[in-house]
């Protein structure tokens, strides 16, 4: 009785979520302290005390009709100004409120911009491995996601194949930097190559190809690595952001879109994204959390905690004989499976109460994703199990 | 550069929202106290003190990783149990957590259930006048909204025409009770007729026709009128709810879907709605507000305030010579325009600084909607202007 499209989607429903639920089930069986659940990007670092303080201050100070009421579908003007100012300070941009739309998380913002830009049958390009939901977001508007095959040497985008795959019906490119699932930060050289190709192809086809930069992990970068701000490299860039990771608020669904005035057809794109938010049923970003994010705009999650997890886990896995590119961002390791079918490897890991996600959910078979946004204790206690696991394949 | 579909949508973008913005512009021009903005269903009654207390208590008491973290996409189990218990107490139902999905407002829930049920090209029936966004929600999944013409005698649904319009590709019917824009509460007799026809037609076509009941105004009912709980009248009923009006939290985007175990293909529909929430980019209902709604489950907005507004405005408009069915729910009056083209009448009203919305936005020309969820002062000060306005047509 459900729609044909949903039948398949339900059947294939997010393996990541299924794994997360499996972890909860396993925790009831063997005790949560004995389950090493690396399946979901659910931050372990708590939201800072300033988030709590902001919530309490705001509800004490503000008029509840305004605080909890409808506002312009784009979000509160003051909040949008705060976001613009913050970006301008950090990246030397010159955004104003007419460049910012507050969104229901990054996921909401991406669906809005896809709805705004894409006609049925048109193509969106991305690079494997990539966040699995992108194909669903494209499919929601009848568009098609195509993924440039992974460059498994260093997981920087495969630029030559990218160029070859751009066709006249390619309307947008979406990238995720720092990357989920690899943790790799696309270098400035990579970004410049992408920009140069998009400029050239846009000119060739006489239509702008929009670059959508999905950046929930922007603040999670290590070793002092620079994460380029893409609007400075390519004028037709639209940025999606979420405070899920940087403020540890994934359940609150709060983020924003940046639509620079410089993009082609700016006013129509901005208005279309706004209208899309309304008709898709988001209506507006949750109002209290808009104000909380604005008050905590200079706050950050405890990146050092993740960094320490990264160093310990990456160091030990390499020592044990795993193969993995050293990540410089996000909170994921993308590890090569010792056998071709990584689903089998994930099953074997489960026998050690280790829950990890097959790479094919990110369009890259033969690898597994380990989300290390977990407690230090989970990391440390899992190490002997990871050691035993890889030894089964030696 | 935007999608073809969005071009028209942006052009026709919600007249209600446009009017609301116009009101803000006008307020800057002549002072907010001199603008009578009846355009938007933005509650004027503030959220109760218990909402504020709940927010503060929850952030003080709960673990921030759980409070602000991901949970099952359906929502927190404890919250869903509280919602089910509340419904069971009030309506003698027997729902459990597996019948409740927390949603990003009612709008989010409706988009999820449309996505779950509807194939492209299939039909959803509703009754005019109706909430204008229903046609967009249907269109989002490629389905088509058809509206049974209004019965302008008493704005109860036109049952004979309804039956004639049900076809083999009618997959769902959506109703809004109490009704936006008329304020009319569909009677038990109406509901029984709808149920009987849907039973018969489902049997005739060998496919269930789901009844979706959109109920954000359930708690706003006056004169002791009974608002029937539809799952008790028709087994294939799905309910969408929002706390936007009952707790005055429209900006927070918090609501739920009820998917009873008794409906045909229950498990698939429930799973499809859950998956739809994820892939549409809602992911989950805002987490803090889920818990706030649960703590305030027995709270209600100050219905008497709206009731008093209703009595004053309805009484005076009738006295001045307006024609209007007396509403028993929600916070709207649906008034007959004294001239055929109600858009002209709305323009004339604007000359009196009165902002009201043309009925064609609800599929019913020749009428206007007045949202009386405004301050008493606005009601009282607008009365002489309403009087002058109608006298222009005598």
Interface residues (C-beta under 8 A of the other chain):
Chain A: X1 X2 X3 X4 X5 X6 X7 X9 X10 X13 X14 X17 X20 X21 X40 X42 X43 X44 X46 X47 X51 X52 X55 X56 X59 X60 X63 X64 X65 X67 X68 X69 X70 X71 X72 X73 X104 X105 X107 X108 X109 X110 X111 X115 X116 X117 X118 X119 X133 X136 X137 X139 X140 X141 X142 X207 X208 X210 X248 X249 X250 X251 X252 X253 X254 X264 X265 X268 X269 X271 X272 X275 X276 X278 X279 X280 X281 X282 X283 X284 X285 X286 X287 X288 X289
Chain B: X1 X2 X3 X4 X5 X6 X7 X9 X10 X13 X14 X17 X20 X21 X40 X42 X43 X44 X46 X47 X51 X52 X55 X56 X59 X60 X63 X64 X65 X67 X68 X69 X70 X71 X72 X73 X104 X105 X107 X108 X109 X110 X111 X115 X116 X117 X118 X119 X133 X136 X137 X139 X140 X141 X142 X207 X208 X210 X248 X249 X250 X251 X252 X253 X264 X265 X268 X269 X271 X272 X275 X276 X278 X279 X280 X281 X282 X283 X284 X285 X286 X287 X288 X289
